[in-house]
Amino acid sequence: MQGHVRQRGDAWELRAFVGRDPVTQRKKYLTRTFRGGKRGANEALAKFVTEVGGGGHSAQDATVADLIRQWFEMAKPDLSPTTVRGYARNIETFILPALGPIPLARLKTSQLDQYYAKLRDQGGKGGTPLAPASVRQVHAILRRALTQGVRWGWITSNPAAFASPPKVRRQQLQLPEPNDVIKLIETAESRDLDMGCFLRLAVTTGARRGELCGLRWNDIDFKTQSLTISRSVVEGEHGAIIEKDTKTHSSRQIALDSVSFKTLVARRARATEVGLNVGISLAKNAFVFSNAADSLRPWEPSAVSKEFNQIRQLAGLDSFRLHDLRHFAATRLLAAGISVRTVSGRLGHSNAATTLGVYAHFVEASDRDAAEKLGAILSR
């Protein structure tokens, strides 16, 4: 019985050869994840190979649960903490109870389609319908895991590749009016100047919540009155704060209006004063938004959202999300005639096509306005 071990992030992947597929003659392997030192990994591999050789496991006997669990352990190091939590919730809540016991070799596309239909109709709490977007998230996990199953030789084809999860219709954005945003910021400033600064930047830069939480003072260029977005903050397990790169894995520089810049200068003065009161100088890499005296621990994204909701309710405004301030920024810029490329750059989209896809109806409205203005010129 053959086998080998290879490092995958902070873990080791043990691979035991279990024979060839009788149809394709491709080699098949069973895998297992081991955490520890290399010596321990080699010892675990020897036991694993012996176990497989004794007939305890085989790729042909693997279930959907076997594949999902092993794929997820392998994939975790490459996923953000937020994605890991979402995947774990979907796996434990939806996938394993319904599909886990099914032998991989017997899983069919028709079964998946029936499963998606059942989720859509009664997969929510108390048998209520599950949103199409949630069903598609489940489908995405299955498709990725089953693709890995093909690569490992556990199955010869991916049944999820031909499945038909429900389509997700793009919902019309319901955004606050400018007067509502002004009232929101004013209410925040009367309650907490730092939160007022955060919300003003959320509107004027269009930055994501985690990106603003991850902003450091050395990201602020006080000469050019601009800031650089190069990282994001997410919450891991047990309250851990984790810094990662941006969603598009790239940085971007954003110019600031004069009022937003002044609020940042005032925020820095307050942070400096808090530090000096306890004998601490504000470090260049200190976080812009922090409750710590040394400003070396950023605001937690979930706490920011909670505070935002309290301020919105205090202002007596209709329900909208903190993330909708980002959409507000984008749509108002497009309505003002700012180019899609410029808006895309400020938002940190991978390309202008993404911006067009999200805000197509606002671009169309701007195009109509452009046509009317050109027509008015010619009519004169």
N, C-alpha and C positions, 0 to 999 in steps of 0.2 A: 504494500500500500504506500503510495507516494504522498508527499505533502510538503508545503513550505510556508514560511512566515514572512510578512512584510509589514512595515510600519505605515500606519494611516493616521496622521496627526499625532495625538498623544496616546494612541492605542495601537494594537497590533492585530492584523488580520491573519487568522490561521486558515489555511486552505488544504483540504484533504481530497485527493483524487478518488472519485467513486466510479470510474468507468467511462465508457463512451455511449453516446446516444445510439440506439439500435438503428435509427433511420438515417441520421445525418453523420454519424460516426465522429461527432465533435466530442472533445473531452468535457467531462462534467466534474464539477468540484462542489463540495459542501464547505461553507465558511462559518467561522465563529470569531467573535471579537474578544480580545484579551487585553486587560489593562494592567500594566506593571512593567518590570524590566525585561530586557531581551532574553536573559537566561530563563526567567519564568515563562516567557512566551514560547521558547523552544521546548521546555518541559511540558507545557500545556498542549503544544502541537503533537508531541509524541503520544500523549494520552488520547488526544482527539483522533489521531490516525488509527490508533488501536481500537478505539470505540467504533469508528466508522467501519473498520475492517471486520469487526465482530458482528456487523449486521445491525447495529443499533440505529443507524441512520442511512438514508440514501436520498439522492436528489429526487428520485422517483416517488419517494414517500413523503416529501415535504408538503406542508400545508401552506395556505395563504398566510397564516399567522407566523409560521417559521420564516418565510421570506420577508414579510413586513418588518418583523423585529430585527432581523439581521441587517436588512437594508438601512433601517432607521439608525441603528448604532453606527454604521459605516458613514452615513450621510451627515450626522450631527455636527462634526467638526467644521463642515463647510457651510452650515446654516447659521443665521443670526439667532440669538436667544428668543426673539419674538416669534420667528418662524418655527423654532423647535417646540415652543409651547403650543402653537396653533396645530402643528402636525400631531403632537402627542395627544391633544384633546380629540382631534378627529379620528385618530387611530383607535383610541380606547373607547370613544363614544359610539362611533359609527361602523368602522371597518371590522375590527376584531369580533364583536358580538355577532355580526351578520355573516361575515365571509371567512373569519379565521379558521374554522374547522375544515373548510373545503380543501381537498387535495389540489395542489397546483395544476396537476396534469388534467384535472376535470373542469377547471374554471373556463367558462365559455363567455364569449361576447354577449350572447343573449341573456345570460345570468346577470351580467353587469348592467345591461339596459333595464332589466326588470328591477334590479336593486336601486338604480338611480330613480326610476319612476316611483318606487315605494318611498324613498327618501323625500322626493319632491312633494308627494301627496300627504305623508304622515310621519315624516322623520324628525319633526321638531318636538318641542316639549309638549307632553300630554297628547301626542298624536297629531299635533298641528302640522301644516305644511312647512317644509324646509325651503328656505330661499334658494333659487337656482344658483346663485353665486356660491352658496355653501356646498351645494351638491358638486359643483365643479371643483371646489377645493378638495373634496374627497376623491374625485376622479383624478386630479393631478397627482395626488399621493400614490394612488394605485398604479397609475401609468408609469411613474418614475420607478416604483419598486419592481413592477413587472418587467420593465425594460432591463433593470439590473439582473433580474432572474434569467432573462435571455442571455445576458452577457456571461453569467455564471454557468450557463448550461443546464439550469434547473428546468427550463421550459424551452420549447423551440420557437414559439412566437408569443407576442404580447396581445392578449385578448382585449386589453383596454385601448389599444391603438385604433381599434375599429368600433369602439363603443360610441354611444350618442348621448352624452350628458345634456341636460337642458340648456338652452341658450339663455344668456343673460342680456336683457335689454338695458341699454344705457339710460339711466334715469335722468330726467331734466334736473339740473341743479337748482335748488331753492336757496338763494343766497340773501344775506341781510342787505338792507338798503344803506347808503352812505350815512344817513342820519343815525341809523342803528349802531353802526360801527363807531361813529364819533361818541355816541352815548356810552357805549361799552368801554371805550378807552378812558373817558372822563370818570366813569364810575370806578374803574380799576385804579386810576391815579388818586382818587379821593380815599381809597381804601388802602392801597399799597403802591407807592411810586415805582417800585421795582417791577411789579406785575404790570403796571401801566406801560413801562418801558418795553417789557417782553411783548405785550399785545400790539403795541405800536410797530415794533420791528416785524412781528408776524404779518401785519398788514402791508407795510411798506416794502418789505423784501420778498414776501411770499415764501419764506423759508419754512421747512417742516419743523414740527415741534421738537423732535430729537436733535435737529441741527442747531436750533437756538439754544437748547440745553447744553450742547457740546461746545458752544462758542467760548473762546478764551480771549484774554485781553491782547495777546500777541497776534490775534486774528484781525484786530482793529487797526486800520491805518489812519491815524489822526491827521496826517498831512493831506491825504487825498479824500478824506471823509468817506471811506469805504470799508467794507469788511469782507473777509474771505471765509467761505464755507468749505471746510475740508474734512469734517468728521460729523458723526452723529452719536448720541447717547441712547442706549437702550437699557432696560432693566432685566437682569438675569435672575437666577434662582436665589431665594433667601435674601432679597433686597440688594443683591450685588449690582453695582453700576458698571456697565461695560461700554467702552468707547470702540467705535468701528468707523470704517470709512462711509462715505455717503452712499445713497441708494444706487447711484450710477457709477460709483467707484472713481469719482473725479472731483476736483475742487473747482470753485467758481468765485469770482470777485463781484461784489454787488455795490454799486454806488448808493450813498445814503442822502436823503433829503436833509435840509438844514435842521428841521425840528427833531427828526429821529436822531441825528448826530448829537444835538444838544442834550437829549435825554440820556444818551450813552455817556456823555461827559459827566453829567450829573450823577449817573449810576456809579461811575468810577470813583467820583469824589466820596460818595457814601461808603463804598466798599473800602476805600483807603482809610477813611476815618474809623470805621469799625475795627480794622486791623491795628491801627495805631493805638486805639484805646486799650488793647491787650498786648502792646509791644511787638506787633507783627507788621512787617512791610509787605505790601501787596506784590506778589510775584508776577513776573511777566506772563507766565503760563497759567495764572489763576483764571478760574471760570468767571465769565461775566455775570452769570446768574447762579448765585450760591448763598446759602444761609450760614455757612461756616465762617468763622472769624478770619481764617486764612484763605477763604474762597477756593479751596482745593477740592471740594466735593460739589458737583453740579446739582442743580435741581433735578428731581426725579420726574420724568415725563408724565407718569400717572398722576402725581400730585399737582402738576401744572394744569392738567385737564380738569381735575376736581375743583381747583380754585377758579378756573375759567367758568365752569358751570355755575358756581356760586355767584360770581360777579354778574353773569348774564341774567340770572334770576333776580338778583338785586336790582338790576337796571330795568327789570320788567320787560325783557325782550323775548320774542318768540324763540322756540327751540332751534338752535343751529349749533354745529360742531366747531371746535377750535380749528380743525382742518379746513373748514369752510372759509376762514379768513384768507387762506392761501388761494382758494378758488376766487374769492372776492378780488384779490389783488390781480390775478390773471385776467379775469373778465373785464375789470375796469380799465386795465391797460390796453386790452384789445379794442374795447369800445372807444377809447381815446385815440385810436389810430396808430398805436405803437406796433412796430413790426412783429410778426410772429417769431422771427429769429431772436429778437431782443427779449421778448417775453420768455421764450424757451430758455435762454441763457440765464435769466434771473431766477427762474424756477428750478433750474438744475435738471431739466429733462435731457435725456440722452440725445435727442435730436428734435428738430422743429415738427416732424411728423407726429411725434407723441403729443405735442401741444395742440396740433390741429385735430387729432383724434379726440382729445378730451373736450376741447372748446370749439368744436366745429360750428355749432349754431351761433356762437358769438362772432366768429369770423365772418359767417354769412351775413349777419346783421351789419357788421362794419363794411362789408363789400357793398351792400345795398345803399348805405349812407354815402359811400364813395361815388357810386353811380349817380345818385341824386345831385351831389355837389358838382360833378362834371357836367351833368345836364344843365344845371343852373348857370354855369359859366358860359356854355354855348348859347343858351337862350338869351343871355344878355347881349 
